[in-house]
Amino acid sequence: MHIQTLKSPNSCNKSSLQSPFVREILDFSPHHRKKPNPNPHFPPFSLSCKNCKTIAIAVSKNRPNSYKVSDPRLDDGRGVSKVADVATLGNLCVDVVLNVPSLPPASFEERKAYMERLAASRPDKKYWEAGGNCNLAIAAARLGLHCVALGHVGDEIYGRFLLDVLHEEGIGMVGMNEDTEAASSASYETLLCWVLVDPLQRHGFCSRADFCKEPAFSWMCKLSAKVHMAIKQSKILFCNGYVFDELSPGLIISALECAIDVGTAIFFDPGPRGKTLLHGTPEQQKAVKSFLRMSDVLLLTADEAESLTGIANPITAGEELITKGLRTKWVIIKMGSKGSILITTSRICCAPAFKVDVVDTVGCGDSFTAAVVFGFLHGVPHVNTLTLANAVGAATATGCGAGRNVANLDKVLELLRASNLNEDEQLWNKLLDQNPDTPEIVLLSKTVINGSRDRLARVSIQKVVSELLPKLETVRERRIVPS
């Protein structure tokens, strides 16, 4: 069970499920959603709901010619085009979002009984939302990226719901399952995550994976040929720490090795599971250490970076991670309402966050990562990438819940144009003074002071926004479906 406390008193506009074990404490009306238009220029991979098993990739004839790349980093050398921008590994689930009088108890057995009572009756569909890596994929698709989800969904109502959401957002799906013998067992069903919100707006997350000694889909033994092909045809493979709740460490390492073999870049976000995995089974330790060494981009919060390195200063911790990495190009440290930091071997970039009224922080980190993917693939300058990522994360924070409620492009553009930064000169000066050996530091700022302080170069938010807006306006125009 993971508990998160929001810094804002604002409450989400969601109703609670009426049942004998969950009482409504706030009288909210149902939350109605408008289905987003799919992206006509980046059509989804072909989808098939029948059996929800391995699904082949179908490349649309309408895809722009520029989508086939000749960059050797994005081609395996044998003429296989990287037709997808990013593939997410596992961590596909349906979130069931409920307001509850109190979060589940701490003890293992009581929490398990609590969840079983929740699952005893099917919640109304209005409380369902796509969760897990769907958050990143949806946010990325809304930035014009072509995404494919690699994972497992069952052949039941929740699985069909998840596939429908992915399809509506223009996201492809490649099922990882080829084991027909598991079809009748509960372990084959789509993973549900109960997102519980108490009156203080604290979040509790629980699913059956929390109560299994083995990964939820431990019956999955190897990557299929079609999953291998999907990784080969993707420019980036994204993995986070929660995938260890679903897939075996050996299977996860297989995906990592496949990506390395075919020239697919690797993004890894260990999340709060990182520290426990580093002290987990030998197999878990090996897998996490492999990802920390072999990933092209690492994404962590400041607390997570400290837990992995023992270093409190986020810049120093990031430099430690990039030094130990064999392929690591970027280490990105997320600092919540303070902003974010991008660390390379030769430069540190810092960007304050945008000021927004926070409603819900669920999905903000996933949305942030989607924008980092955009910047990495489009060669966007580092400080511009951080600025965009901060804006996309902040846009998600102004809504309620994740899934289809993550940032939309109009809100991102609105925040960029307003350019209302949460600057904290004292914080940045302190961090930078503690890292005197860094060769170059770039800091996003509302105003650029004439001259520079030693290694510090300030970049104005106005300049960054003027460079980002044309790219995003082009994406916005492409996503408008002709009537």
C-alpha positions in Angstrom: 0.0 0.0 0.0 1.4 3.3 -1.0 0.1 6.5 0.6 0.5 10.0 -0.9 -0.5 13.3 0.7 -1.4 16.1 -1.6 -0.2 19.6 -0.8 -3.4 21.2 -2.0 -6.7 21.1 -0.1 -8.6 21.0 -3.4 -10.7 17.8 -3.8 -11.3 15.7 -6.8 -14.6 15.7 -8.6 -15.3 12.0 -8.2 -18.0 10.1 -6.5 -17.4 7.2 -4.2 -18.7 3.7 -4.9 -21.9 3.0 -2.9 -21.5 -0.4 -1.2 -21.7 -2.0 2.3 -18.0 -1.5 2.9 -17.5 2.0 1.3 -19.6 4.9 2.4 -20.0 8.1 0.4 -18.7 11.0 2.4 -18.8 13.8 -0.2 -21.8 14.3 -2.6 -20.2 14.8 -5.9 -21.8 14.4 -9.3 -20.3 11.9 -11.8 -17.3 13.1 -13.8 -18.2 13.2 -17.5 -15.4 12.9 -20.0 -15.2 13.9 -23.7 -13.5 11.2 -25.8 -10.3 12.6 -27.3 -9.8 12.6 -31.1 -7.3 10.0 -32.2 -4.2 11.2 -34.0 -4.7 10.8 -37.8 -1.0 11.3 -38.6 0.2 8.7 -36.0 -2.4 5.9 -36.3 -2.5 3.2 -33.7 -1.1 -0.3 -34.1 -3.8 -2.7 -35.1 -6.0 -3.8 -32.2 -7.9 -7.0 -31.7 -10.0 -7.6 -28.6 -10.5 -11.3 -29.4 -8.6 -13.2 -26.7 -6.5 -10.1 -26.2 -3.4 -12.1 -27.1 -0.3 -11.2 -29.2 -1.2 -8.5 -31.7 0.8 -7.7 -34.8 2.0 -4.2 -35.7 0.4 -2.7 -38.7 2.1 0.4 -40.1 -0.4 2.8 -41.7 0.2 3.9 -45.3 -0.8 7.4 -44.1 2.2 7.8 -41.9 4.4 10.7 -43.0 7.5 9.7 -44.9 9.6 11.6 -42.3 8.6 9.0 -39.8 11.0 6.5 -41.3 14.4 7.5 -40.0 18.0 6.9 -41.2 19.7 7.9 -38.0 21.8 4.8 -37.1 20.8 5.2 -33.5 17.2 4.5 -34.6 17.8 1.7 -37.0 19.1 -1.8 -36.3 21.3 -1.8 -39.4 19.2 -4.3 -41.2 16.5 -2.0 -42.6 14.0 -2.3 -39.7 12.4 1.1 -39.3 11.7 2.5 -35.9 8.0 3.1 -36.5 7.1 3.7 -32.9 8.5 6.5 -30.7 8.1 4.7 -27.4 7.1 1.3 -26.2 6.1 0.9 -22.5 6.9 -2.4 -20.8 4.1 -3.9 -18.7 2.4 -2.0 -15.9 -1.0 -2.0 -17.6 -3.9 -1.8 -15.2 -7.4 -0.4 -14.7 -7.6 2.1 -11.9 -10.7 2.1 -9.8 -10.9 5.5 -8.1 -13.0 5.7 -4.9 -13.5 8.2 -2.1 -13.4 6.3 1.2 -13.8 7.4 4.8 -10.3 6.1 5.7 -7.4 4.4 4.0 -6.9 0.6 4.5 -5.2 -0.6 7.7 -1.5 -1.2 7.8 -1.4 -4.9 8.6 -1.0 -7.3 5.7 -4.0 -9.5 6.5 -6.4 -6.7 7.2 -5.4 -4.9 4.0 -5.9 -8.1 2.0 -9.3 -8.6 3.5 -10.2 -4.9 2.7 -9.2 -5.3 -0.9 -11.1 -8.6 -1.3 -14.3 -6.8 0.0 -13.7 -4.1 -2.6 -13.3 -6.7 -5.4 -16.4 -8.7 -4.3 -18.7 -6.6 -6.4 -17.9 -4.9 -9.7 -17.7 -1.1 -9.3 -19.6 1.1 -11.7 -17.8 1.9 -14.9 -17.8 5.6 -14.2 -15.1 4.9 -11.5 -12.8 3.1 -13.9 -9.7 4.7 -15.5 -6.7 3.5 -17.5 -3.7 3.4 -15.1 -0.1 2.4 -14.9 1.9 3.0 -18.0 -1.2 4.1 -19.8 -0.7 7.5 -18.2 2.7 8.0 -19.9 1.4 6.6 -23.2 -1.6 8.9 -23.3 0.4 12.0 -22.4 3.0 11.1 -25.0 0.3 10.5 -27.7 -1.2 13.9 -26.9 2.3 15.4 -27.7 2.1 13.7 -31.1 4.3 10.7 -30.3 3.5 7.2 -31.6 3.2 4.9 -28.7 2.8 1.1 -28.2 2.0 -0.6 -24.9 3.6 -4.0 -24.4 1.8 -5.9 -21.7 -1.0 -8.2 -20.6 -4.7 -7.6 -20.4 -7.3 -10.3 -19.8 -10.2 -11.3 -22.0 -12.8 -9.8 -19.8 -14.7 -6.5 -19.4 -11.7 -4.7 -17.8 -9.3 -5.8 -20.5 -11.7 -4.7 -23.2 -12.2 -1.3 -21.5 -8.4 -0.8 -21.4 -8.0 -1.7 -25.0 -10.8 0.7 -25.9 -9.1 3.6 -24.1 -5.8 2.9 -25.8 -7.5 2.8 -29.2 -9.3 6.0 -28.6 -6.0 7.7 -27.7 -4.3 6.4 -30.8 -2.0 4.0 -28.9 -1.0 0.6 -30.1 -1.0 -2.6 -28.1 1.1 -5.8 -28.3 0.0 -8.5 -25.9 2.8 -10.4 -24.2 0.8 -13.5 -23.5 1.1 -16.8 -25.5 0.1 -19.1 -22.6 -3.4 -20.4 -23.3 -3.3 -22.7 -20.2 -3.5 -19.7 -17.9 -6.6 -18.3 -19.5 -9.0 -19.8 -16.9 -7.1 -18.7 -13.8 -7.4 -15.4 -11.9 -3.8 -14.6 -12.6 -4.7 -14.2 -16.2 -7.2 -11.4 -15.6 -6.5 -7.7 -16.1 -4.8 -6.2 -13.1 -7.0 -3.8 -11.1 -5.5 -1.0 -9.0 -7.8 0.4 -6.3 -7.0 4.1 -6.0 -8.5 5.2 -2.6 -8.8 8.8 -1.6 -9.6 9.8 2.0 -11.2 13.0 3.2 -7.7 14.6 3.6 -7.0 13.8 0.0 -4.4 11.2 0.8 -4.1 8.4 -1.8 -3.8 4.7 -1.1 -3.0 2.3 -3.9 -3.5 -1.5 -3.7 -3.9 -4.4 -6.1 -3.7 -8.2 -5.9 0.0 -7.8 -6.9 0.6 -6.4 -3.4 -0.3 -9.7 -1.9 1.5 -12.1 -4.1 4.9 -13.6 -3.3 5.5 -14.1 -7.1 4.9 -11.4 -9.8 1.2 -11.2 -10.8 2.0 -12.7 -14.2 4.7 -15.1 -13.1 3.4 -17.7 -15.7 4.8 -15.5 -18.4 8.2 -17.2 -19.2 9.6 -15.5 -22.3 9.2 -12.6 -24.7 7.3 -13.6 -27.8 8.7 -12.9 -31.3 6.1 -10.2 -31.7 7.2 -8.4 -28.6 10.8 -8.7 -29.8 9.7 -7.1 -33.1 7.8 -4.3 -31.3 10.9 -3.4 -29.2 13.0 -3.5 -32.4 10.6 -1.2 -34.1 10.5 1.3 -31.2 13.0 4.2 -30.7 12.6 4.0 -26.9 11.7 1.3 -24.4 10.3 2.6 -21.1 10.3 0.6 -17.9 9.5 1.5 -14.3 9.9 -0.2 -11.0 6.3 -1.3 -10.8 6.8 -3.8 -13.7 8.5 -6.1 -11.1 5.1 -6.5 -9.5 3.9 -8.2 -12.8 6.8 -9.8 -14.6 9.7 -11.9 -13.4 13.2 -10.3 -13.2 14.5 -12.7 -15.9 11.8 -11.6 -18.4 12.5 -7.9 -17.6 16.2 -8.4 -18.3 15.3 -10.1 -21.5 13.5 -7.0 -22.7 16.5 -4.9 -21.6 18.9 -7.1 -23.6 16.6 -7.1 -26.6 16.5 -3.3 -26.6 20.3 -3.0 -26.4 20.8 -5.6 -29.2 18.4 -3.7 -31.6 19.6 -0.1 -30.8 16.5 0.9 -28.9 17.1 3.6 -26.2 16.1 2.7 -22.7 14.3 4.9 -20.2 14.1 3.7 -16.6 12.2 5.2 -13.7 12.8 3.0 -10.6 10.2 4.9 -8.6 9.6 4.1 -4.9 10.2 0.4 -5.6 13.8 1.0 -6.5 15.2 0.9 -3.0 13.3 -2.2 -2.0 14.3 -4.0 -5.2 18.0 -3.2 -4.6 17.5 -5.1 -1.3 15.3 -7.8 -2.8 16.0 -11.2 -4.2 19.3 -11.7 -6.0 17.4 -11.7 -9.3 15.7 -8.4 -8.5 18.9 -6.8 -7.5 20.6 -8.0 -10.7 17.8 -6.6 -12.9 17.6 -3.2 -11.2 21.4 -2.8 -11.2 21.4 -3.7 -14.9 18.8 -1.0 -15.7 20.7 1.6 -13.7 23.9 0.8 -15.6 22.5 0.3 -19.1 19.7 2.8 -19.4 20.2 5.9 -21.7 18.0 8.0 -19.4 17.2 7.6 -15.7 14.3 9.5 -14.1 14.0 9.7 -10.3 12.7 12.0 -7.6 15.2 13.6 -5.3 14.2 11.2 -2.5 14.6 8.2 -4.8 18.0 9.4 -6.0 19.1 9.7 -2.4 17.8 6.3 -1.5 19.8 4.7 -4.3 23.1 6.6 -3.8 23.1 7.7 -0.1 23.7 11.3 -1.4 21.3 14.0 -0.2 22.3 16.7 -2.8 20.3 15.8 -6.0 22.9 17.1 -8.4 25.7 15.1 -6.7 23.5 12.1 -6.6 22.7 12.4 -10.3 26.3 12.8 -11.2 27.1 9.6 -9.2 24.5 7.7 -11.2 25.7 9.0 -14.5 29.3 8.1 -13.6 28.4 4.5 -12.7 26.2 4.1 -15.9 27.7 2.5 -18.9 25.3 4.0 -21.4 23.7 6.8 -19.4 23.3 10.1 -21.2 20.8 11.9 -19.0 19.9 11.6 -15.3 16.8 13.6 -14.5 15.9 14.5 -11.0 12.2 15.5 -10.3 11.8 17.9 -7.4 8.0 18.3 -7.4 6.8 21.9 -6.9 10.5 23.1 -6.9 11.2 22.0 -10.5 13.6 19.5 -12.1 17.2 19.0 -13.0 18.8 17.3 -16.1 22.4 16.1 -15.6 24.8 15.0 -18.4 28.5 14.4 -18.2 29.3 18.0 -19.1 26.3 20.1 -18.1 23.6 20.7 -15.5 20.3 22.2 -16.5 17.8 23.4 -13.9 14.2 24.5 -14.4 11.9 25.9 -11.8 8.3 24.4 -11.8 5.2 26.3 -13.0 2.9 27.7 -10.4 -0.5 26.0 -10.6 -3.4 25.1 -8.3 -2.8 21.5 -7.5 -5.9 19.2 -7.6 -4.3 15.8 -7.9 -0.7 14.7 -8.3 -1.4 11.2 -9.6 0.1 10.7 -13.1 2.2 13.9 -12.9 5.5 11.9 -13.0 4.3 9.8 -16.0 3.2 12.9 -17.9 6.6 14.6 -17.1 8.4 11.5 -18.6 6.3 11.7 -21.8 7.6 15.2 -22.4 11.2 14.1 -21.7 10.7 11.4 -24.4 9.5 14.1 -26.8 12.6 16.3 -26.1 15.0 13.3 -26.4 13.6 12.2 -29.7 13.3 15.7 -31.2 16.7 17.0 -30.2 15.1 19.7 -28.1 17.7 21.6 -26.0 18.0 20.3 -22.4 16.6 23.3 -20.7 13.7 23.4 -23.2 13.0 19.7 -22.5 12.8 20.3 -18.8 10.6 23.3 -19.3 8.2 21.3 -21.4 8.3 18.4 -18.9 7.5 20.7 -16.0 4.6 22.2 -18.0 3.1 18.8 -18.9 3.4 17.5 -15.3 1.9 20.7 -14.0 -1.0 20.5 -16.5 -1.8 17.0 -15.2 -1.8 18.3 -11.6 -4.6 20.7 -12.4 -7.0 17.9 -13.2 -8.3 15.0 -11.2 -6.8 11.5 -11.6 -4.7 10.1 -14.4 -5.5 8.0 -17.5 -7.6 10.1 -19.8 -7.3 13.0 -17.3 -3.6 13.6 -17.9 -2.4 16.8 -19.5 -4.0 17.9 -22.8 -2.0 20.0 -25.2 -4.2 23.1 -24.8 -3.5 23.3 -21.1 0.2 22.8 -21.7 0.2 25.7 -24.2 -1.7 27.8 -21.7 0.9 27.3 -18.9 3.8 27.9 -21.3 2.3 31.2 -22.5 1.7 32.3 -18.9 5.3 31.4 -18.0 4.5 31.7 -14.3 7.5 30.1 -12.7 7.9 29.1 -9.1 11.4 30.6 -8.8 13.4 30.0 -5.6 16.8 31.6 -6.0 17.9 30.5 -2.6 17.3 26.8 -3.4 19.2 26.9 -6.7 22.1 28.9 -5.4 22.5 26.5 -2.5 22.5 23.5 -4.8 24.9 25.0 -7.3 27.3 26.2 -4.6 27.5 22.6 -3.3 28.7 21.5 -6.7 31.7 23.7 -7.5 33.3 21.2 -10.0 30.4 21.1 -12.5 31.7 22.6 -15.7 28.5 24.4 -16.9 25.2 25.1 -15.3 22.1 26.4 -17.2 19.2 27.9 -15.2 15.8 28.8 -16.5 14.7 32.2 -15.3 12.0 34.8 -15.7 14.7 37.4 -16.3 18.2 37.2 -17.6 20.7 39.2 -15.6 23.4 40.9 -17.7 26.6 38.9 -17.4 26.9 35.5 -15.7 28.0 34.2 -12.3 31.0 32.0 -12.8 29.7 28.8 -14.5 26.1 29.8 -14.3 24.3 30.7 -17.6 20.7 31.9 -17.3 18.2 31.3 -20.1 15.0 33.3 -20.1 11.6 31.5 -20.1 10.4 33.8 -22.9 13.2 32.5 -25.2 12.5 28.9 -24.3 8.7 29.3 -24.8 9.2 31.0 -28.2 11.2 28.0 -29.3 8.7 25.4 -27.9 5.5 26.9 -29.1 6.0 26.4 -32.9 6.7 22.7 -32.3 3.7 22.2 -30.1 1.4 24.2 -32.3 2.3 21.9 -35.2 1.5 18.9 -33.1 -1.8 20.5 -32.1 -2.8 21.1 -35.8 -1.9 17.5 -36.7 -4.2 16.2 -33.9 -7.2 18.0 -35.2 -9.3 15.6 -37.1 -10.9 17.1 -40.2 -14.7 17.3 -40.0 
